[in-house]
Amino acid sequence: MAFLCVDIGGTNTLLGIGNGEFQVIEKFDTEEFLKDVNGKTDEALESTDYSREQLEKVALAVAGPIDREEKTFRPPNFSSSGLEKVDLGEAFSDFGEIMIVNDGTAAVVGEYYYGDHGAENLVYVTISSGIGAGVILEGDVIEAWNGNFGEVGHMKINEEGPECGCGGKAHWEAYSSGENLPKMAETLFDAEFEDALEIFEAYRNYDSKAEKVISKMHEANTIGVTNIANVFNPEKIVFGGAIPLNHTDMILEPLKNEVKEEAINRPPEIGLCDLGEQSVIHGLRAVCNGKFKPSQL
């Protein structure tokens, strides 16, 4: 018997197969994977000792609001993507019963069970194409209604500001996510950058407009993370996602000082996640291993 774990991100999908531990982890373009779930899964199975028939448990993590009854989710930035929802029940119809978990929740579960944090009050924050969070308090995973906990990227940072991918204004995601950083740069500073990576590179080369963009991003990150610290009072906040993982000094170092000054309670320890880009998929592994039981079950 074996399990199938699938982390469906805004850009890439990680697929893991194993029994207790992963025997293989493969990465696919998300759009390509969703168009050919069976084919990509069979491709991954070729590197294992398992067949399709031996996949007894299937756990999925998604970045976006879930409807567990319909087995659907809305992708990040759904108002501008043209894809309003994905039918996971149909996409995985050949795999029997599926378990669906918010990706932020899966990530904090992965870090809690397979990372090395030693914290019973742990928050995971991802800053990637979007921004989300997972929370464990006193060892209990917070899922909220229908599993849709942790959409912290949509908290308002200011009264007015750039447009978020969801259509709202001045959300944290509108200032700091990889998808929206170039849009924020153009809206607020009349600066044109092809993508977030170009902004970070320009900043390192002392570009004045990039410095303004990064300063505004730092301001939004401080507000967002301080709000999380004040609301949940965690011992530790760990960060994942492409932006903190690839630009750690520019994201975490300012936060360590600024949140310390702004937090009402004792400030949390701030650091990187232990599992890199695999936090979410290891959280799904914890589901399949019975360490965490999603509220849908």
C-alpha positions as CSV (number, residue, x, y, z in Angstrom):
1,M,0.0,0.0,0.0
2,A,1.1,3.6,-0.7
3,F,0.0,7.2,-0.5
4,L,-0.1,10.0,-3.1
5,C,0.6,13.6,-1.9
6,V,0.0,16.5,-4.2
7,D,0.9,20.1,-3.5
8,I,-0.9,22.2,-6.1
9,G,0.7,25.6,-6.1
10,G,0.1,28.7,-8.1
11,T,3.0,28.0,-10.4
12,N,4.4,24.5,-9.7
13,T,2.9,21.3,-8.4
14,L,4.9,18.9,-6.2
15,L,3.9,15.2,-6.3
16,G,5.1,12.7,-3.8
17,I,4.6,8.9,-3.6
18,G,5.6,6.6,-0.7
19,N,4.7,4.6,2.3
20,G,5.7,6.2,5.6
21,E,8.4,8.2,3.8
22,F,8.5,9.5,0.2
23,Q,10.1,7.3,-2.3
24,V,9.9,9.9,-5.0
25,I,9.1,13.6,-5.2
26,E,8.5,15.2,-8.7
27,K,7.9,18.8,-9.7
28,F,5.5,19.7,-12.6
29,D,4.1,22.9,-14.0
30,T,0.7,23.3,-12.3
31,E,-1.3,24.0,-15.5
32,E,0.3,21.0,-17.2
33,F,-0.3,18.8,-14.2
34,L,-4.0,19.7,-13.9
35,K,-4.5,19.0,-17.6
36,D,-3.1,15.5,-17.3
37,V,-3.3,14.3,-13.7
38,N,-3.3,10.6,-14.6
39,G,-0.4,10.9,-17.0
40,K,1.8,12.9,-14.7
41,T,1.0,10.6,-11.8
42,D,1.9,7.5,-13.9
43,E,5.1,9.3,-14.9
44,A,6.1,9.7,-11.2
45,L,5.0,6.1,-10.4
46,E,7.6,4.8,-12.9
47,S,10.3,5.8,-10.4
48,T,8.8,3.9,-7.6
49,D,8.0,0.3,-6.6
50,Y,4.2,1.1,-6.6
51,S,1.4,0.8,-9.0
52,R,-1.7,3.0,-9.4
53,E,-3.8,0.3,-7.7
54,Q,-1.6,0.5,-4.6
55,L,-2.3,4.2,-3.9
56,E,-4.6,3.8,-0.9
57,K,-4.5,7.4,0.4
58,V,-4.6,10.6,-1.7
59,A,-4.0,14.0,0.0
60,L,-4.1,17.3,-1.8
61,A,-3.0,20.7,-0.8
62,V,-4.2,23.8,-2.6
63,A,-3.5,27.5,-2.6
64,G,-6.9,29.1,-2.6
65,P,-10.4,28.9,-1.0
66,I,-11.6,25.3,-0.7
67,D,-15.1,23.9,-1.0
68,R,-14.7,20.4,0.5
69,E,-18.2,19.3,-0.2
70,E,-17.9,20.1,-3.9
71,K,-14.2,19.1,-3.9
72,T,-13.3,22.4,-5.7
73,F,-11.0,25.3,-5.0
74,R,-10.4,28.8,-6.5
75,P,-6.8,29.4,-7.6
76,P,-4.8,32.4,-6.4
77,N,-5.6,35.7,-8.1
78,F,-8.7,34.0,-9.6
79,S,-10.4,37.3,-10.7
80,S,-7.6,37.9,-13.2
81,S,-6.6,34.4,-14.1
82,G,-9.8,33.5,-16.1
83,L,-10.0,30.2,-14.1
84,E,-12.6,30.7,-11.4
85,K,-12.4,27.2,-9.9
86,V,-10.8,23.8,-10.3
87,D,-12.8,20.6,-9.8
88,L,-10.5,18.4,-7.9
89,G,-13.1,15.6,-7.6
90,E,-13.2,15.3,-11.4
91,A,-9.4,15.7,-11.9
92,F,-8.7,12.9,-9.4
93,S,-11.8,10.8,-10.1
94,D,-9.6,7.8,-10.8
95,F,-8.1,7.8,-7.4
96,G,-11.0,7.2,-5.0
97,E,-11.5,9.2,-1.9
98,I,-9.3,12.3,-1.7
99,M,-8.4,14.5,1.3
100,I,-8.1,18.3,0.6
101,V,-6.1,20.6,2.9
102,N,-5.3,24.3,2.6
103,D,-1.6,24.7,1.6
104,G,-0.7,27.0,4.6
105,T,-2.2,24.5,7.0
106,A,-0.4,21.6,5.3
107,A,2.9,23.6,5.5
108,V,2.7,24.3,9.2
109,V,1.8,20.6,9.9
110,G,4.8,19.6,7.8
111,E,7.1,21.9,9.8
112,Y,5.6,20.8,13.1
113,Y,6.1,17.1,12.6
114,Y,9.1,16.9,10.3
115,G,11.0,20.2,11.0
116,D,13.1,20.9,14.0
117,H,11.4,23.8,15.8
118,G,10.4,22.6,19.2
119,A,7.5,25.0,19.4
120,E,3.9,24.1,20.3
121,N,2.7,27.6,19.1
122,L,4.0,27.8,15.6
123,V,3.0,29.9,12.6
124,Y,4.1,29.3,9.0
125,V,3.9,32.2,6.5
126,T,4.4,31.7,2.8
127,I,5.2,34.7,0.5
128,S,5.2,33.5,-3.1
129,S,2.8,34.2,-5.9
130,G,0.4,34.9,-3.0
131,I,0.6,35.1,0.8
132,G,-0.9,32.6,3.2
133,A,-0.4,31.2,6.7
134,G,-0.9,28.1,8.8
135,V,-1.2,28.1,12.6
136,I,-0.7,25.6,15.4
137,L,-1.6,26.7,18.9
138,E,-0.8,24.6,21.9
139,G,-0.2,21.7,19.5
140,D,-3.6,22.0,17.9
141,V,-3.9,22.7,14.1
142,I,-6.3,25.6,13.3
143,E,-8.3,24.8,10.2
144,A,-11.5,26.9,10.7
145,W,-14.7,26.4,8.7
146,N,-14.4,24.3,5.6
147,G,-10.6,24.2,6.0
148,N,-10.2,27.8,4.8
149,F,-8.0,29.2,7.5
150,G,-5.0,31.5,6.9
151,E,-5.8,33.9,4.1
152,V,-3.7,36.5,5.8
153,G,-2.6,37.9,2.4
154,H,-6.0,39.6,2.2
155,M,-5.8,41.6,5.4
156,K,-5.8,45.4,4.6
157,I,-2.6,47.2,5.1
158,N,-3.9,50.7,4.4
159,E,-7.2,52.3,3.7
160,E,-6.2,52.9,0.0
161,G,-3.6,51.2,-2.1
162,P,-2.8,49.0,-5.1
163,E,-5.2,46.4,-6.3
164,C,-4.8,42.8,-5.2
165,G,-5.3,39.8,-7.5
166,C,-8.6,39.1,-5.8
167,G,-9.9,42.5,-6.8
168,G,-9.6,44.1,-3.4
169,K,-7.5,47.2,-2.6
170,A,-4.5,47.6,-0.3
171,H,-4.2,44.0,0.8
172,W,-0.9,42.7,2.1
173,E,-0.7,40.5,-1.0
174,A,-1.0,43.6,-3.2
175,Y,2.3,45.0,-1.7
176,S,4.4,41.9,-1.1
177,S,3.5,38.9,-3.2
178,G,5.6,37.9,-6.2
179,E,2.6,38.2,-8.5
180,N,1.8,41.7,-7.4
181,L,5.2,43.4,-6.6
182,P,5.6,44.6,-10.2
183,K,2.1,45.9,-10.3
184,M,2.6,47.8,-7.0
185,A,5.9,49.3,-8.4
186,E,4.0,50.6,-11.4
187,T,1.0,51.9,-9.5
188,L,2.8,53.6,-6.6
189,F,6.2,54.6,-8.1
190,D,5.6,54.6,-11.9
191,A,8.4,52.0,-12.2
192,E,8.3,49.2,-14.7
193,F,9.8,45.8,-13.8
194,E,9.2,42.6,-15.7
195,D,8.9,40.5,-12.5
196,A,9.7,40.4,-8.8
197,L,13.2,39.0,-9.4
198,E,14.1,42.0,-11.5
199,I,13.0,44.3,-8.6
200,F,15.2,42.4,-6.1
201,E,18.2,42.5,-8.5
202,A,17.7,46.2,-9.2
203,Y,17.5,46.9,-5.4
204,R,20.9,45.1,-4.9
205,N,22.3,47.4,-7.6
206,Y,21.0,50.5,-5.7
207,D,18.3,51.4,-8.2
208,S,16.3,54.3,-6.5
209,K,12.9,53.2,-7.7
210,A,13.5,49.6,-6.6
211,E,14.6,50.9,-3.2
212,K,11.2,52.6,-2.8
213,V,9.4,49.5,-3.9
214,I,11.3,47.3,-1.4
215,S,10.8,49.9,1.4
216,K,7.0,49.8,0.8
217,M,7.1,46.0,0.8
218,H,9.0,46.0,4.1
219,E,6.4,48.3,5.6
220,A,3.5,46.0,4.5
221,N,5.4,42.9,5.8
222,T,5.9,44.5,9.2
223,I,2.2,45.3,9.5
224,G,1.2,41.9,8.4
225,V,3.6,39.9,10.5
226,T,3.0,42.1,13.6
227,N,-0.7,41.6,13.2
228,I,-0.1,37.8,13.2
229,A,2.2,38.0,16.2
230,N,-0.4,40.1,18.2
231,V,-3.4,38.0,17.3
232,F,-1.9,34.5,17.8
233,N,1.0,35.1,20.1
234,P,3.2,32.3,18.7
235,E,6.6,31.3,20.0
236,K,7.9,31.1,16.5
237,I,7.0,32.3,12.9
238,V,8.7,30.5,10.1
239,F,8.7,31.6,6.5
240,G,8.5,29.7,3.2
241,G,7.7,30.5,-0.4
242,A,10.0,31.6,-3.2
243,I,10.6,35.2,-2.0
244,P,11.8,34.4,1.6
245,L,13.7,31.3,0.5
246,N,15.5,33.1,-2.3
247,H,15.9,36.6,-0.7
248,T,16.2,35.7,3.0
249,D,18.4,38.7,4.0
250,M,16.0,41.2,2.4
251,I,12.8,39.7,3.9
252,L,13.6,38.3,7.4
253,E,16.4,40.5,8.7
254,P,14.3,43.7,8.7
255,L,11.3,41.8,10.2
256,K,13.3,40.6,13.2
257,N,13.9,44.1,14.4
258,E,10.7,45.8,13.2
259,V,8.3,43.2,14.6
260,K,10.2,43.2,17.9
261,E,9.5,46.9,18.2
262,E,5.9,46.7,17.1
263,A,4.6,43.5,18.8
264,I,2.5,44.0,22.0
265,N,3.4,40.6,23.5
266,R,6.9,39.0,23.7
267,P,8.0,39.0,20.1
268,P,8.2,35.6,18.4
269,E,11.4,34.0,17.0
270,I,11.5,34.6,13.3
271,G,13.3,32.4,10.8
272,L,13.1,30.3,7.7
273,C,11.2,27.0,7.5
274,D,13.2,23.9,7.8
275,L,11.8,21.9,4.8
276,G,12.2,24.5,2.1
277,E,9.8,24.2,-0.8
278,Q,8.7,20.8,0.6
279,S,6.9,22.0,3.7
280,V,3.4,21.5,2.2
281,I,4.0,18.1,0.8
282,H,5.4,16.8,4.1
283,G,2.3,18.1,5.8
284,L,0.3,15.9,3.4
285,R,2.6,13.1,4.3
286,A,1.6,13.7,8.0
287,V,-2.0,13.4,6.9
288,C,-1.4,10.1,5.2
289,N,0.7,8.8,8.1
290,G,-2.2,9.6,10.5
291,K,-0.3,12.3,12.5
292,F,-2.9,14.9,11.5
293,K,-6.5,14.3,10.7
294,P,-8.2,17.1,8.7
295,S,-11.5,18.3,9.9
296,Q,-13.3,16.9,6.8
297,L,-12.7,13.3,8.0
